[in-house]
Amino acid sequence: MSALSALPFLKPVHLRSPRSSPGGQRRHTLPASEFRCLSPEDAVSVFEIEREAFISVSGDCPLHLDEIRHFLNLCPELSLGWFEEGRLVAFIIGSLWDQERLSQAALTLHKPQGSAVHIHVLAVHRTVRQQGKGSILMWRYLQYLRCLPFARRALLMCEGFLVPFYQKCGFEALGPCEVTVGDLAFVEMQHPVRGHAFMRRNSGC
């Protein structure tokens, strides 16, 4: 059984009826909306969305193209992309971390024995912002993590103005983050990942 078929909330969501040809036969169309883990082949599309989202705000990207490829090769199962008619419109990239709090090394390392999922970046394409897609994608990602037996909590770092957004997603602030990038300082936030056995029994995970 594939991971996609085992996780109901990652299955394609069909938002419109299949189109028909003049002869009445259905033509093949891409799902109107689909959630799936990313692959290294998605790296360029990911970076284009991330670059536009972050450069104008902070002057830099959380992950550069080679780092995106690095994580999508090491741990693609900790990523999630939202595709509309085959086009990537939003994504999350994560990796595993094995310490209580994030450190500078967490920016580039994946710790396979870790139980904390470090969310490196969430970004939404500029043409579909202000539609709640970031919140929806984060909710689906957290549901997905609950089906991973090794995941115990999600960690992220963000600038102060983003704290209210992540609080609405269920994260709690742990205080200032040890990690700095240039002149930028961050707040570290955490979300517990609970209910592993319950989720596995009731969702086919």
N, CA, C and O of each residue as an XYZ file, in Angstrom:
820
protein
N       0.856     -1.203      0.000
C       0.000      0.000      0.000
C       0.886      1.244      0.000
O       1.828      1.324      0.789
N       0.607      2.200     -0.854
C       1.403      3.410     -0.906
C       1.075      4.311      0.272
O       0.014      4.210      0.887
N       2.040      5.213      0.572
C       1.799      6.147      1.673
C       0.596      7.018      1.390
O      -0.150      7.369      2.304
N       0.397      7.376      0.108
C      -0.725      8.241     -0.250
C      -2.052      7.558      0.027
O      -2.969      8.172      0.572
N      -2.159      6.273     -0.353
C      -3.432      5.595     -0.147
C      -3.698      5.322      1.320
O      -4.849      5.153      1.723
N      -2.633      5.276      2.129
C      -2.803      4.995      3.547
C      -3.215      6.222      4.336
O      -3.701      6.097      5.460
N      -3.030      7.400      3.773
C      -3.295      8.635      4.494
C      -4.422      9.381      3.802
O      -4.195     10.042      2.789
N      -5.649      9.282      4.340
C      -6.808      9.865      3.652
C      -6.671     11.351      3.367
O      -7.150     11.821      2.336
N      -6.026     12.106      4.260
C      -5.959     13.558      4.090
C      -4.911     13.971      3.071
O      -4.762     15.164      2.806
N      -4.163     13.007      2.480
C      -3.238     13.343      1.402
C      -3.790     12.957      0.038
O      -3.169     13.242     -0.986
N      -4.958     12.307      0.016
C      -5.520     11.903     -1.262
C      -5.980     13.120     -2.071
O      -6.308     14.155     -1.491
N      -6.006     13.006     -3.411
C      -6.480     14.124     -4.231
C      -7.890     14.546     -3.840
O      -8.729     13.710     -3.505
N      -8.138     15.838     -3.885
C      -9.469     16.376     -3.618
C     -10.025     16.906     -4.928
O      -9.486     17.862     -5.487
N     -11.091     16.303     -5.423
C     -11.670     16.721     -6.699
C     -12.724     17.795     -6.446
O     -13.769     17.538     -5.848
N     -12.427     18.986     -6.912
C     -13.300     20.124     -6.630
C     -14.228     20.449     -7.797
O     -15.057     21.353     -7.692
N     -14.098     19.728     -8.897
C     -14.967     20.020    -10.036
C     -15.217     18.717    -10.789
O     -14.460     17.756    -10.650
N     -16.267     18.693    -11.573
C     -16.611     17.493    -12.317
C     -15.640     17.297    -13.465
O     -15.148     18.275    -14.026
N     -15.350     16.041    -13.831
C     -14.459     15.802    -14.972
C     -15.048     16.395    -16.241
O     -16.255     16.335    -16.476
N     -14.179     16.964    -17.045
C     -14.641     17.547    -18.302
C     -14.958     16.446    -19.296
O     -14.366     15.368    -19.251
N     -15.879     16.718    -20.181
C     -16.265     15.730    -21.186
C     -15.892     16.232    -22.573
O     -15.916     17.432    -22.846
N     -15.554     15.307    -23.425
C     -15.256     15.638    -24.809
C     -16.572     15.796    -25.566
O     -17.616     15.391    -25.054
N     -16.555     16.379    -26.785
C     -17.796     16.541    -27.561
C     -18.537     15.236    -27.761
O     -19.763     15.244    -27.867
N     -17.828     14.104    -27.816
C     -18.487     12.827    -28.019
C     -19.067     12.235    -26.755
O     -19.631     11.141    -26.776
N     -18.931     12.956    -25.649
C     -19.498     12.478    -24.398
C     -18.541     11.665    -23.553
O     -18.885     11.283    -22.435
N     -17.331     11.385    -24.066
C     -16.373     10.618    -23.297
C     -15.558     11.544    -22.410
O     -15.235     12.670    -22.790
N     -15.228     11.046    -21.208
C     -14.442     11.859    -20.286
C     -12.994     11.939    -20.750
O     -12.410     10.948    -21.189
N     -12.426     13.140    -20.644
C     -11.020     13.307    -20.913
C     -10.257     13.244    -19.609
O     -10.781     13.605    -18.555
N      -9.008     12.779    -19.681
C      -8.194     12.729    -18.471
C      -7.849     14.151    -18.036
O      -7.373     14.951    -18.842
N      -8.084     14.462    -16.783
C      -7.709     15.768    -16.243
C      -6.964     15.559    -14.938
O      -7.167     14.557    -14.253
N      -6.102     16.506    -14.594
C      -5.385     16.443    -13.330
C      -6.342     16.737    -12.186
O      -7.316     17.467    -12.372
N      -6.084     16.180    -10.998
C      -6.927     16.517     -9.851
C      -6.935     18.027     -9.632
O      -5.900     18.679     -9.770
N      -8.083     18.580     -9.296
C      -8.168     20.015     -9.066
C      -7.286     20.411     -7.896
O      -6.684     21.485     -7.915
N      -7.198     19.558     -6.872
C      -6.371     19.863     -5.711
C      -5.806     18.568     -5.162
O      -6.540     17.600     -4.964
N      -4.496     18.548     -4.915
C      -3.825     17.328     -4.468
C      -2.732     17.673     -3.464
O      -2.010     18.655     -3.643
N      -2.606     16.873     -2.408
C      -1.542     17.010     -1.429
C      -0.650     15.777     -1.538
O      -1.143     14.649     -1.542
N       0.657     15.992     -1.625
C       1.582     14.858     -1.651
C       2.958     15.295     -1.164
O       3.294     16.479     -1.157
N       3.749     14.289     -0.752
C       5.130     14.572     -0.383
C       5.888     15.025     -1.632
O       5.575     14.608     -2.748
N       6.877     15.873     -1.429
C       7.655     16.415     -2.531
C       8.793     15.473     -2.906
O       9.164     14.596     -2.126
N       9.338     15.655     -4.090
C      10.492     14.894     -4.553
C      11.569     15.878     -5.004
O      11.282     17.062     -5.184
N      12.799     15.411     -5.188
C      13.853     16.314     -5.670
C      13.490     17.007     -6.985
O      13.980     18.101     -7.264
N      12.634     16.375     -7.791
C      12.220     16.990     -9.057
C      11.366     18.240     -8.839
O      11.213     19.049     -9.753
N      10.815     18.402     -7.647
C      10.007     19.583     -7.331
C      10.848     20.752     -6.825
O      10.314     21.832     -6.576
N      12.159     20.549     -6.670
C      13.003     21.525     -5.980
C      12.970     22.910     -6.611
O      12.903     23.909     -5.895
N      13.017     22.987     -7.930
C      13.046     24.302     -8.595
C      11.735     25.049     -8.356
O      11.752     26.243     -8.059
N      10.603     24.363     -8.481
C       9.314     25.014     -8.220
C       9.219     25.482     -6.780
O       8.704     26.566     -6.504
N       9.719     24.661     -5.858
C       9.739     25.034     -4.439
C      10.555     26.302     -4.241
O      10.109     27.237     -3.576
N      11.750     26.332     -4.818
C      12.638     27.473     -4.608
C      12.064     28.745     -5.217
O      12.231     29.822     -4.644
N      11.405     28.654     -6.342
C      10.824     29.850     -6.967
C       9.759     30.472     -6.069
O       9.697     31.694     -5.933
N       8.921     29.634     -5.456
C       7.900     30.160     -4.540
C       8.554     30.739     -3.295
O       8.190     31.825     -2.844
N       9.520     30.015     -2.741
C      10.186     30.470     -1.510
C      10.926     31.786     -1.728
O      10.835     32.699     -0.907
N      11.651     31.879     -2.826
C      12.442     33.083     -3.097
C      11.548     34.313     -3.179
O      11.864     35.355     -2.603
N      10.433     34.194     -3.895
C       9.528     35.347     -4.018
C       8.904     35.697     -2.671
O       8.690     36.873     -2.376
N       8.608     34.679     -1.846
C       7.934     34.917     -0.575
C       8.843     35.556      0.462
O       8.385     36.366      1.268
N      10.130     35.202      0.455
C      11.008     35.625      1.549
C      11.965     36.753      1.202
O      12.279     37.569      2.069
N      12.439     36.826     -0.033
C      13.455     37.825     -0.377
C      12.965     39.233     -0.091
O      13.709     40.056      0.443
N      11.704     39.517     -0.445
C      11.183     40.872     -0.275
C      10.958     41.215      1.195
O      10.898     42.392      1.551
N      10.833     40.196      2.054
C      10.558     40.432      3.473
C      11.840     40.471      4.293
O      12.082     41.427      5.030
N      12.662     39.433      4.165
C      13.848     39.314      5.014
C      15.159     39.450      4.255
O      16.223     39.548      4.866
N      15.092     39.458      2.935
C      16.308     39.581      2.147
C      17.024     38.267      1.905
O      18.046     38.250      1.219
N      16.522     37.162      2.446
C      17.155     35.866      2.271
C      16.097     34.780      2.341
O      14.962     35.034      2.745
N      16.472     33.561      1.943
C      15.560     32.418      1.987
C      15.972     31.474      3.106
O      17.166     31.319      3.365
N      15.009     30.837      3.779
C      15.374     29.828      4.777
C      16.207     28.703      4.181
O      17.152     28.223      4.808
N      15.854     28.282      2.962
C      16.585     27.222      2.277
C      16.940     27.683      0.875
O      16.094     28.211      0.152
N      18.202     27.479      0.492
C      18.600     27.752     -0.883
C      18.383     26.488     -1.716
O      18.101     25.423     -1.166
N      18.512     26.600     -3.024
C      18.139     25.506     -3.920
C      18.895     24.217     -3.594
O      18.300     23.139     -3.587
N      20.199     24.317     -3.326
C      20.953     23.099     -3.019
C      20.501     22.497     -1.691
O      20.534     21.277     -1.530
N      20.082     23.324     -0.741
C      19.591     22.812      0.541
C      18.211     22.167      0.380
O      17.912     21.170      1.037
N      17.382     22.727     -0.482
C      16.085     22.109     -0.775
C      16.298     20.721     -1.353
O      15.668     19.758     -0.917
N      17.186     20.618     -2.336
C      17.476     19.310     -2.930
C      18.044     18.361     -1.879
O      17.721     17.174     -1.868
N      18.884     18.886     -1.005
C      19.488     18.081      0.065
C      18.410     17.428      0.931
O      18.449     16.217      1.148
N      17.457     18.205      1.424
C      16.418     17.666      2.302
C      15.418     16.792      1.542
O      14.919     15.809      2.090
N      15.122     17.139      0.292
C      14.171     16.326     -0.465
C      14.783     14.994     -0.902
O      14.059     14.061     -1.248
N      16.097     14.907     -0.888
C      16.760     13.625     -1.113
C      16.842     12.811      0.175
O      16.636     11.597      0.160
N      17.145     13.484      1.298
C      17.328     12.791      2.572
C      16.007     12.368      3.219
O      15.889     11.244      3.706
N      15.031     13.250      3.225
C      13.795     12.981      3.979
C      12.573     13.561      3.259
O      11.900     14.433      3.808
N      12.275     13.098      2.049
C      11.105     13.612      1.318
C       9.800     13.360      2.062
O       8.823     14.081      1.864
N       9.779     12.324      2.930
C       8.560     12.006      3.674
C       8.199     13.069      4.701
O       7.102     13.041      5.258
N       9.106     14.004      4.958
C       8.825     15.084      5.904
C       8.487     16.386      5.185
O       8.534     17.463      5.779
N       8.149     16.279      3.913
C       7.705     17.441      3.138
C       6.251     17.230      2.730
O       5.744     16.109      2.746
N       5.599     18.316      2.368
C       4.228     18.232      1.862
C       3.986     19.375      0.895
O       4.230     20.537      1.220
N       3.505     19.041     -0.296
C       3.183     20.055     -1.292
C       1.704     20.066     -1.609
O       1.050     19.023     -1.593
N       1.184     21.231     -1.894
C      -0.211     21.398     -2.324
C      -0.176     21.751     -3.802
O       0.388     22.776     -4.187
N      -0.774     20.908     -4.624
C      -0.788     21.103     -6.073
C      -2.211     21.370     -6.533
O      -3.148     20.696     -6.103
N      -2.370     22.348     -7.403
C      -3.654     22.623     -8.020
C      -3.488     22.472     -9.528
O      -2.732     23.205    -10.165
N      -4.218     21.496    -10.084
C      -4.123     21.155    -11.504
C      -2.668     20.963    -11.923
O      -2.237     21.431    -12.977
N      -1.921     20.258    -11.064
C      -0.544     19.908    -11.362
C       0.484     20.969    -11.031
O       1.680     20.727    -11.192
N       0.055     22.151    -10.568
C       0.989     23.243    -10.273
C       1.152     23.396     -8.774
O       0.163     23.460     -8.044
N       2.391     23.455     -8.307
C       2.663     23.641     -6.891
C       2.233     25.039     -6.463
O       2.645     26.029     -7.068
N       1.402     25.125     -5.416
C       0.946     26.431     -4.938
C       1.363     26.702     -3.493
O       1.336     27.854     -3.061
N       1.747     25.673     -2.734
C       2.185     25.867     -1.357
C       2.949     24.627     -0.917
O       2.728     23.537     -1.445
N       3.840     24.790      0.040
C       4.633     23.636      0.468
C       5.176     23.840      1.889
O       5.246     24.958      2.400
N       5.553     22.717      2.499
C       6.278     22.673      3.766
C       7.440     21.708      3.593
O       7.285     20.648      2.986
N       8.595     22.066      4.117
C       9.749     21.164      4.132
C      10.231     21.022      5.571
O      10.433     22.017      6.267
N      10.415     19.777      6.012
C      10.902     19.517      7.360
C      12.028     18.493      7.356
O      12.310     17.861      6.338
N      12.665     18.340      8.514
C      13.674     17.303      8.730
C      13.604     16.909     10.199
O      12.898     17.547     10.979
N      14.328     15.866     10.580
C      14.305     15.413     11.977
C      15.432     16.049     12.781
O      16.526     16.295     12.273
N      15.130     16.304     14.045
C      16.088     16.916     14.965
C      16.058     16.127     16.268
O      15.014     15.605     16.658
N      17.203     16.040     16.941
C      17.316     15.143     18.094
C      17.641     15.845     19.408
O      18.084     15.206     20.362
N      17.421     17.159     19.460
C      17.670     17.892     20.701
C      16.402     18.635     21.133
O      15.463     18.798     20.354
N      16.399     19.077     22.386
C      15.221     19.739     22.942
C      14.923     21.047     22.230
O      13.764     21.356     21.953
N      15.963     21.817     21.934
C      15.792     23.103     21.260
C      16.632     23.128     19.983
O      17.579     22.358     19.827
N      16.265     24.019     19.089
C      17.001     24.163     17.840
C      18.323     24.882     18.069
O      18.423     25.770     18.915
N      19.326     24.487     17.310
C      20.613     25.181     17.315
C      20.986     25.507     15.877
O      20.280     25.123     14.945
N      22.095     26.215     15.697
C      22.501     26.621     14.358
C      22.641     25.420     13.420
O      22.368     25.523     12.224
N      23.068     24.287     13.971
C      23.256     23.092     13.148
C      21.939     22.576     12.574
O      21.942     21.886     11.555
N      20.821     22.899     13.209
C      19.515     22.410     12.743
C      19.135     22.990     11.387
O      18.241     22.467     10.722
N      19.798     24.060     10.968
C      19.485     24.671      9.675
C      19.867     23.771      8.507
O      19.280     23.871      7.430
N      20.848     22.890      8.714
C      21.362     22.108      7.595
C      21.360     20.604      7.833
O      21.591     19.838      6.897
N      21.103     20.159      9.070
C      21.227     18.738      9.378
C      19.872     18.027      9.447
O      18.858     18.617      9.821
N      19.885     16.763      9.081
C      18.754     15.841      9.283
C      19.239     14.736     10.204
O      20.182     14.023      9.860
N      18.615     14.576     11.373
C      19.021     13.580     12.360
C      18.031     12.416     12.314
O      16.972     12.499     12.936
N      18.338     11.343     11.602
C      17.374     10.254     11.393
C      16.843      9.621     12.677
O      15.743      9.068     12.679
N      17.601      9.694     13.763
C      17.144      9.110     15.026
C      16.339     10.103     15.876
O      15.913      9.764     16.980
N      16.133     11.299     15.380
C      15.425     12.317     16.148
C      13.926     12.061     16.194
O      13.378     11.321     15.377
N      13.277     12.691     17.169
C      11.820     12.565     17.305
C      11.112     13.907     17.151
O       9.886     13.979     17.236
N      11.884     14.970     16.925
C      11.305     16.293     16.684
C      11.397     16.606     15.193
O      12.457     16.448     14.587
N      10.299     17.044     14.609
C      10.290     17.442     13.203
C      10.540     18.945     13.138
O       9.720     19.742     13.593
N      11.673     19.316     12.572
C      12.007     20.730     12.404
C      11.406     21.215     11.093
O      11.824     20.783     10.019
N      10.430     22.109     11.177
C       9.807     22.685      9.986
C      10.666     23.858      9.523
O      10.698     24.911     10.158
N      11.352     23.659      8.421
C      12.265     24.692      7.917
C      11.523     25.851      7.272
O      11.875     27.013      7.473
N      10.497     25.530      6.500
C       9.847     26.592      5.737
C       8.434     26.178      5.347
O       8.175     25.022      5.010
N       7.535     27.142      5.402
C       6.193     27.055      4.826
C       6.054     28.267      3.924
O       6.298     29.392      4.359
N       5.668     28.056      2.680
C       5.495     29.182      1.755
C       4.320     28.921      0.827
O       4.014     27.778      0.485
N       3.670     30.006      0.429
C       2.495     29.955     -0.450
C       2.767     30.839     -1.664
O       3.322     31.930     -1.529
N       2.382     30.375     -2.834
C       2.578     31.149     -4.058
C       1.824     32.477     -3.970
O       0.713     32.532     -3.443
N       2.427     33.532     -4.481
C       1.874     34.879     -4.343
C       0.465     35.010     -4.929
O      -0.318     35.838     -4.463
N       0.131     34.210     -5.940
C      -1.172     34.347     -6.603
C      -2.318     33.762     -5.778
O      -3.484     34.015     -6.082
N      -2.003     32.983     -4.739
C      -3.074     32.362     -3.943
C      -2.935     32.683     -2.462
O      -3.461     31.954     -1.620
N      -2.239     33.755     -2.135
C      -2.136     34.157     -0.731
C      -3.441     34.806     -0.266
O      -4.305     35.153     -1.071
N      -3.556     34.959      1.043
C      -4.744     35.541      1.671
C      -5.990     34.697      1.415
O      -7.105     35.218      1.399
N      -5.800     33.400      1.216
C      -6.929     32.492      1.024
C      -6.977     31.407      2.096
O      -7.783     30.480      2.011
N      -6.120     31.522      3.096
C      -6.098     30.526      4.162
C      -5.339     29.257      3.823
O      -5.401     28.283      4.573
N      -4.616     29.252      2.695
C      -3.930     28.028      2.282
C      -2.800     27.639      3.235
O      -2.558     26.451      3.448
N      -2.109     28.617      3.808
C      -1.034     28.303      4.743
C      -1.546     27.559      5.962
O      -0.933     26.585      6.399
N      -2.668     28.011      6.516
C      -3.263     27.360      7.690
C      -3.746     25.955      7.352
O      -3.549     25.022      8.131
N      -4.382     25.805      6.183
C      -4.892     24.490      5.778
C      -3.740     23.513      5.571
O      -3.803     22.365      6.012
N      -2.687     23.975      4.898
C      -1.552     23.100      4.648
C      -0.890     22.679      5.954
O      -0.521     21.515      6.111
N      -0.734     23.608      6.889
C      -0.127     23.265      8.174
C      -0.981     22.249      8.924
O      -0.445     21.319      9.527
N      -2.315     22.414      8.895
C      -3.195     21.452      9.562
C      -3.000     20.070      8.964
O      -2.879     19.093      9.703
N      -2.967     19.968      7.642
C      -2.784     18.667      6.996
C      -1.412     18.079      7.321
O      -1.277     16.869      7.504
N      -0.407     18.932      7.391
C       0.940     18.452      7.701
C       0.988     17.877      9.114
O       1.572     16.815      9.329
N       0.382     18.563     10.071
C       0.370     18.068     11.453
C      -0.417     16.766     11.560
O      -0.039     15.878     12.325
N      -1.516     16.641     10.795
C      -2.254     15.377     10.766
C      -1.369     14.259     10.209
O      -1.390     13.132     10.703
N      -0.610     14.581      9.197
C       0.301     13.605      8.598
C       1.350     13.166      9.613
O       1.647     11.977      9.725
N       1.918     14.129     10.360
C       2.947     13.783     11.342
C       2.407     12.835     12.398
O       3.154     12.005     12.916
N       1.131     12.940     12.726
C       0.552     12.063     13.738
C       0.525     10.598     13.290
O       0.341      9.697     14.109
N       0.706     10.370     12.004
C       0.747      9.002     11.489
C       2.174      8.465     11.391
O       2.371      7.314     11.001
N       3.162      9.272     11.736
C       4.553      8.835     11.703
C       4.951      8.416     13.119
O       4.997      9.267     14.007
N       5.240      7.133     13.360
C       5.451      6.647     14.722
C       6.628      7.286     15.451
O       6.663      7.278     16.682
N       7.591      7.839     14.717
C       8.770      8.419     15.360
C       8.580      9.890     15.730
O       9.376     10.434     16.496
N       7.552     10.539     15.207
C       7.368     11.977     15.430
C       6.669     12.237     16.761
O       5.584     11.711     17.007
N       7.279     13.036     17.608
C       6.696     13.375     18.901
C       6.314     14.847     19.025
O       5.425     15.199     19.799
N       6.987     15.702     18.262
C       6.649     17.125     18.312
C       7.178     17.802     17.061
O       8.066     17.282     16.385
N       6.625     18.964     16.762
C       7.083     19.780     15.642
C       7.696     21.054     16.200
O       7.146     21.668     17.114
N       8.827     21.443     15.652
C       9.527     22.659     16.059
C       9.695     23.574     14.853
O       9.858     23.110     13.725
N       9.653     24.873     15.102
C       9.985     25.835     14.054
C      10.488     27.108     14.692
O      10.313     27.330     15.891
N      11.109     27.936     13.890
C      11.531     29.262     14.336
C      10.967     30.267     13.354
O      10.919     30.014     12.150
N      10.541     31.406     13.869
C       9.937     32.414     12.995
C      10.214     33.800     13.554
O      10.556     33.952     14.727
N      10.063     34.801     12.710
C      10.170     36.181     13.173
C       8.934     36.529     13.994
O       7.883     35.901     13.862
N       9.079     37.530     14.834
C       8.027     37.873     15.788
C       6.670     38.134     15.173
O       5.650     37.789     15.769
N       6.631     38.738     13.984
C       5.337     39.095     13.397
C       4.550     37.863     12.953
O       3.348     37.961     12.709
N       5.214     36.692     12.841
C       4.534     35.466     12.441
C       4.045     34.627     13.623
O       3.347     33.631     13.433
N       4.407     35.028     14.830
C       4.009     34.250     16.012
C       2.486     34.074     16.095
O       2.038     32.952     16.332
N       1.666     35.124     15.910
C       0.209     34.935     15.985
C      -0.323     33.916     14.977
O      -1.245     33.163     15.292
N       0.242     33.883     13.776
C      -0.200     32.906     12.773
C       0.034     31.487     13.276
O      -0.860     30.643     13.213
N       1.240     31.229     13.777
C       1.545     29.868     14.225
C       0.814     29.517     15.517
O       0.512     28.348     15.758
N       0.530     30.507     16.343
C      -0.285     30.233     17.524
C      -1.683     29.768     17.121
O      -2.245     28.871     17.749
N      -2.240     30.372     16.082
C      -3.550     29.940     15.587
C      -3.497     28.518     15.036
O      -4.514     27.825     15.001
N      -2.318     28.085     14.608
C      -2.138     26.717     14.115
C      -1.889     25.727     15.252
O      -1.742     24.528     15.013
N      -1.841     26.229     16.493
C      -1.666     25.352     17.643
C      -0.273     25.305     18.225
O      -0.020     24.517     19.137
N       0.642     26.122     17.729
C       2.003     26.158     18.261
C       2.071     27.057     19.492
O       1.307     28.014     19.617
N       2.987     26.741     20.389
C       3.245     27.590     21.554
C       4.669     28.121     21.485
O       5.577     27.416     21.045
N       4.868     29.355     21.916
C       6.196     29.964     21.894
C       7.042     29.423     23.038
O       6.584     29.355     24.179
N       8.286     29.035     22.728
C       9.230     28.562     23.737
C      10.183     29.657     24.174
O      10.942     29.475     25.125
N      10.152     30.790     23.494
C      11.056     31.886     23.810
C      12.005     32.155     22.664
O      11.863     31.573     21.588
N      12.983     33.042     22.885
C      13.936     33.372     21.821
C      14.690     32.130     21.360
O      15.047     31.265     22.160
N      14.923     32.063     20.056
C      15.651     30.935     19.480
C      17.143     31.225     19.482
O      17.569     32.362     19.278
N      17.920     30.193     19.714
C      19.375     30.338     19.706
C      19.897     30.679     18.321
O      20.959     31.286     18.183
N      19.148     30.288     17.295
C      19.593     30.464     15.915
C      19.426     31.918     15.473
O      18.400     32.547     15.734
N      20.432     32.427     14.814
C      20.337     33.746     14.182
C      20.794     33.619     12.731
O      21.622     32.770     12.401
N      20.250     34.463     11.884
C      20.657     34.519     10.483
C      20.917     35.983     10.161
O      19.982     36.775     10.039
N      22.179     36.337     10.026
C      22.517     37.746      9.843
C      22.047     38.562     11.038
O      22.386     38.260     12.182
N      21.257     39.608     10.759
C      20.725     40.455     11.830
C      19.367     39.977     12.329
O      18.783     40.600     13.215
N      18.863     38.891     11.778
C      17.522     38.426     12.136
C      17.542     37.580     13.407
O      18.404     36.720     13.586
N      16.577     37.842     14.281
C      16.372     37.035     15.482
C      15.014     36.344     15.369
O      14.114     36.839     14.689
N      14.873     35.203     16.036
C      13.681     34.380     15.857
C      13.100     33.942     17.200
O      13.785     33.893     18.221
N      11.804     33.626     17.149
C      11.111     32.982     18.270
C      11.004     31.502     17.938
O      10.647     31.139     16.818
N      11.315     30.641     18.913
C      11.169     29.198     18.697
C       9.790     28.767     19.170
O       9.323     29.201     20.223
N       9.132     27.900     18.379
C       7.774     27.474     18.687
C       7.667     25.958     18.584
O       8.424     25.319     17.854
N       6.721     25.392     19.321
C       6.575     23.944     19.404
C       5.115     23.538     19.326
O       4.232     24.244     19.815
N       4.868     22.382     18.701
C       3.538     21.784     18.664
C       3.690     20.308     19.008
O       4.422     19.604     18.311
N       3.023     19.802     20.064
C       3.115     18.377     20.382
C       2.403     17.550     19.318
O       1.373     17.961     18.784
N       2.957     16.393     19.019
C       2.325     15.456     18.087
C       1.843     14.286     18.926
O       2.639     13.483     19.412
N       0.523     14.200     19.090
C      -0.051     13.209     20.003
C      -0.901     12.206     19.237
O      -1.148     12.353     18.040
N      -1.349     11.164     19.974
C      -2.378     10.268     19.471
C      -1.928      9.320     18.395
O      -2.719      8.980     17.515
N      -0.650      8.864     18.427
C      -0.135      7.995     17.374
C      -0.975      6.725     17.222
O      -1.432      6.410     16.124
N      -1.178      5.993     18.331
C      -1.893      4.714     18.250
C      -3.328      4.928     17.795
O      -3.846      4.163     16.983
N      -3.975      5.975     18.321
C      -5.357      6.256     17.928
C      -5.439      6.543     16.440
O      -6.318      6.026     15.750
N      -4.516      7.373     15.941
C      -4.548      7.735     14.536
C      -4.292      6.514     13.667
O      -4.928      6.359     12.625
N      -3.364      5.637     14.078
C      -3.064      4.468     13.261
C      -4.268      3.532     13.198
O      -4.537      2.931     12.157
N      -4.992      3.409     14.312
C      -6.153      2.507     14.316
C      -7.293      3.073     13.471
O      -8.044      2.317     12.853
N      -7.423      4.390     13.444
C      -8.632      4.977     12.867
C      -8.430      5.635     11.507
O      -9.403      6.085     10.903
N      -7.224      5.705     11.018
C      -7.028      6.350      9.716
C      -6.252      5.474      8.743
O      -5.940      5.911      7.635
N      -5.942      4.263      9.132
C      -5.218      3.378      8.217
C      -3.745      3.647      8.145
O      -3.065      3.110      7.271
N      -3.214      4.483      9.059
C      -1.774      4.797      9.027
C      -0.956      3.586      9.437
O       0.273      3.653      9.471
